[in-house]
């Protein structure tokens, strides 16, 4: 039985920030393909087209569950419309979108009130000034082009899926909801572990006059901390939550302890103005002597690559699917996953926290460099980090993957500086100890983990290769990540960081060759599969310098058929066999 936080309420999309008065706007919306991009000229924001379609939000039109199901049709500009019934006025009526890909223009009663760029972060807008009692029109214009320099992750930019790039996702693909709030309210907050006893709470309020902020921290329903900040102290925006030693319960894969947080905004007569429920965990990550420590415990990363695609919904996983995937990965003996080229819904991170599962959060990549890459990475990366800042399960951030979007980083100084600047900014932003990788796979500039990708197929192709190349790296000579790529970009060298093989395997069955592809030679059956994987993992086990790995991959996705389960999440290999292999590494 899952032990939930006080902030979890079935049906609410985000247990990290729960308010009592909310309304889900998922369900049936009006929808229109603006094929010639003339909707603004024709005034769809005023009069939505009569010949519109119906779509089920939050499923993209490319998916079966949307009700439209057009995976092979792309339209740069699409429109949404929904009537909102308002029965009484409120000071603030916050409209929250957890994910819309890619550029969104929000109209309320025909007036443009907000624009947003980015498909992987949330945004919200107060619509109270623009609504009236009765029926109100909410209209969205969404632009999602096939631009190769757009932050798009694994979404293809060609008409058909190819290589490891899959059907694109356009428009609303995460939950949409309303919150009814007082004018004086809690805008946001972050929780940062300073040490095992002290956590810094940083917050922002809409108004700091004539108010108090009550902070309550509970562990297993017992209050372990309480503080009330009056009008003179609340303006500091920061408070340290200090716990007695007896009340310190650390979060880890084995002991996923979480503290409930209750923030209450009061007026000077103790009337409640706003109340938010949340939670946090205590974990400190550090590196020393090429090893990684979680709460001072030497920790070996046993990760699996997780694309987060689902057959009938693509990017839009359900609560049950999140639970099932995390439980399955844990049952296989993995202690975490690299969520690949995708930012998940808040519920996925919540269940990683609840179930005890390590996560790598990764900026979805552009796939060609331009000035737009500088602008969009600096904007969208930090929005994505802020959305999921408080989750103890997130231990590592990946900025670029395999030089995607920065294809000349090996020798180009500007692309190198971009990655270094982003690395430094992330390190300044996130909680102490969280690890940052500049370019996962190869051509690192400044990274906390030297992560390597290699799809060699035999023991020798891994063991012999890295015994030679790692020695070169330790001697600060130029060394290879694999047969084609170098470990470091030019003018960068090794400085004692932990080393991991963060993509390998990718084994496919020969019987699936008509469905798609895997890495290297396919295998005839499950016995041969396990033999091949065993040899690869034995090589990793014998290379003592490696402190973790990430196996490709959890599931098949479209034309890529190298998962441990297929697209429907049916098992392709025995769970116990995979767990036995992972259990070699402790």
Secondary structure, 3 states (H helix, E strand, C coil): CCCCCCCCCCCCCCCCCECCCEEECCEEEEEEECCCCCHHHHCCCCCCCCCCEEEEECCCCCCHHHCCCCCCCCCCEEEEEEEEEECCCCCEEEEEECCEECEEEEEECCEEEEEEECCCCCEEEECHHHCCCEEEEEEEEEECCCCCCCCCCCECCCCCCECCEECCCCEECCCEEEEEECCCCEEEEEEEECCCCEEEEEEEECCCCCEEEEEEEEECCEEEEEEEECCCCHHHCEEEEECCHHHCCCECCCCECCEEEEEEEEECCCCEEEEEEEEECCCCEEEECCEEEECCEECCEEEEEECCCECCCECCCCHHHHHHHHHHHHHCCCCEEEECCCCCCHHHHHHHHHHCCEEEEECCCCCCCCHHHHHHHHHHHHHHHHHCCCCCCEEEEEEEECCCCCCCCCCCHHHHHHHHHHHHHHHHHCCCCCEEEEEEECCECCCCEEEEECCCCCHHHHHHHHHHHHHHHHCCCCCECCCCCECECCCCCCCCCEEEEEEEECCCEHHHCCCCECCCCCECCHHHHHHHHHHHHHHHHHCCCEEEEEEECCECECCECCCCECCCCCECCCHHHHHHHHCCCC
